[in-house]
Amino acid sequence: MGARIRLAVATLSLLGPCIFAAPSSFTRLDILPPPPDTEPIEIIELPLPPVAPTQDQGACTLELNPHRTGCIAVDPSLQGGTFLPDGNHVIATVNFTGDPAAPDPASVYMGMQMIAVRTNGTTFPNGDPWKCITCGVPEENKTGSEELTEYPQAFKDGRRAMAGSNIVDCGDAELTSPQCTPDKVHIYPIWWEAGSIRELRIHPDNVHLGFSSFTQQNGALGQYAYFGRIVFNPSPEVGEPLSPRYEVVNVTRLFNPNAPQPVEVKGKQLVTNPDATAVGELRGFSGTGKEITYVGAPVESSNIDAFAADLTTGKVRRLTQHPEYVDPLDISPDDQWAVILDTRGTDRQMWLSGMRGIPPVTDLITTSITSATRNNGQRRFFVPWLIDYHGDRGSYFGQQINAAGDGTPGAINDPNWNARADPRWSPDGTQIMYFYRTPLAPQSVVKVPEFIPWGVPVNAGDPLPVRPAPAPGIYTLNGKVSGSARVELIGDGTTIDTVAVRYIKFSDDGVNTLHGSESVTITRLSLSSSRADWYSDLWSTGETRSSKRTGRGGFHLEIDSLVNIFKANGTMVTTIDGHVYKPPANGT
């Protein structure tokens, strides 16, 4: 994967070694518009601070950076962010190597810092095409703040940006202006009285945000998504830190245990609800702010997709349907396009999720394992794609943004230079991490309710609900068009450890019919690590002929979802119209 790093704009993208990524599933294709024409795409690399060969004292020499504005590490921990409101700058966080022995101001270029990079080929007054915004901020201006990790996001005033659980604030000066000097910059923590927060996303109205919080339930990691308002408190009297901070108030948990769930029990029958509002990992908001985007519960077995839910009505829109794994995404300012980071085109997940039309039954216990196979440790397999509002349909699975190039090392489509979250659109819709089109007029933001009607208002100390799940037992799952499945759920009464399913002429779409059996047993080794013992003998007939089969001894997978390196033995083979897909050797 190499030691080089790359920032690029497609007329924007963040690339580097491991830096860099619909309608209801039953919507009729004949009522959707045809796929859009292919868009022209131009990719331009953006400059970064010079890279020091080591982190040793003196490694950032005058030859490397005659301006003495610092060097970044070979492993820069680069996190690409959003455009600033003018569309001529993008922000990012990056790890400076520093040189403690160097005279000021070089010694302030140390650790994780937020920078702004010009996208129009011009430079700042000192001659650099980039500016470090947080280097040299006095300690008293960042009391209570945390390291500037995660992907920075700019506010529309151009004077503030969020990085991790902090807000970088330059008062009345724009972040990129000469007036924004280190002594004027404050780094304020973001505080929520109910606990820690992560994966924060600014709503387009710039006064609300979405965020996630992790929890432990039934011996495994879980998470909930939330929506709230941010307010500045210059003199807090409760909680830590008791220093000026931004606070999250009027919080709604975007999960209601009393609402319809993706899989439910009704009598002795299992029922799947593809339109259930089941917010999983929060990904952000649509361009107008009308919808929240997230990775949701699978609609098809082992197929991890992105969804959008209307913040007022809760109506769900399935953004992707391709069987490969999708995660980071951003929707254009006018809501008509999305840029996604997806493993489609790499065949990374096809051995597991390529067979279509399997109900999400084994996913009651396998989702964390199947999603973790998307990476190989720090190596991502994401590729950036452009899709229109109506999403995947028929043979249309979007347009690969970085398709140009000859595939050689260092080319824009070098398969070893995979994408890393998060892709972003420019305010006028002419640039993204990879794409340009006719400029948009400024888009109005949809007014959203203060408390989300389909969620649950949250106060400090409220107990977390347990996500409802079917109890152990034997159930019937009827196909929406024909056939049925016998589903046996085995567990200790509080958790399910084994799911065994037998399909009998089962069809949800009336086009393909599913036959055969599948069973999975999960052994939880720790909060984040599990072992799956998988036995599958499935095949389908109809428009597509496919199968998913394990060897006689089954397929056995052990993986830690926080590390994404798995150990596997046995065989699992998925065949789709003659194309054969097999799992990578131990995650490579």
Secondary structure, 3 states (H helix, E strand, C coil): CCCCCEEEEECCEEEECCECCCCCCCCCHHHCCCCCCCCCCCCEEECCCCECCCCCCCCCCCCCCCCCCCCECCCCCCEEEEECCCCCEEEEEEEEECCCCCCCCHHHCEEEEEEEEECCCCCCCCCCCEEECCCCCCHHHCCCCCCCCCCCEECCCCCEEEECCEEEECCCCCCCCCCCCHHHCEEEEEECCCCCCEEEEECCCCCEEEEEEEEEECCEEEEEEEEEEEEEECCCCCCCCCCCEEEEEEEEECCCCCCCCCEEEECCEEEECCCCCCEEEEEEECCCCCEEEEEECCCCCCCCCEEEEECCCCCEEECCCCCCCEEEEEECCCCCEEEEEECCCCCCCHHHHCCCCCCCCCHHHHHHHHHHCCCECCECCEEEEEEECCCCECCECCEECCCCCCCCCCCCCCCCCCECCCCCECCCCCCECCCCCCCCCCCCCCCCCCCCCCCEEECCCCCCCCCCCCCCEEEEEECCCEEEEEEEEEECCCCEEEEEEEEEEEECCCCEEEEEEEEEEEEECCCCEEEEEEEEEEEEEECCCEEEEEEEEEEEEEEECCCCCEEEEEEEEEEECCEEECCCHHHC
